Amino acid sequence: MSLEDKIDQLKGAVKEGVGKISGDVKAEKEGAAEQATAKAKEVAEDAKKAAEEAAEKAKEVAGNVKDAVEGTIDGVKNILN
């Protein structure tokens, strides 16, 4: 969630409000669209961050599994020798 997205949401809300007060339907709709666009960007950024964190966690888990498998193989080799 970036500050820029929050500012864009606020600008859109102001524009929408001014449009409502003044009866300017075009400005009202543009403001609502600007808010929605900024919110969509914010959600996309949050989703990207969550995906990156999940990928990093998956790498960590894969490394742990690899280590466990290698340890098991070493243990079996020691038993057989």
Secondary structure, 3 states (H helix, E strand, C coil): CCHHHHHHHHHHHHHHHHHHHHCCHHHHHHHHHHHHHHHHHHHHHHHHHHHHHHHHHHHHHHHHHHHHHHHHHHHHHHHHC
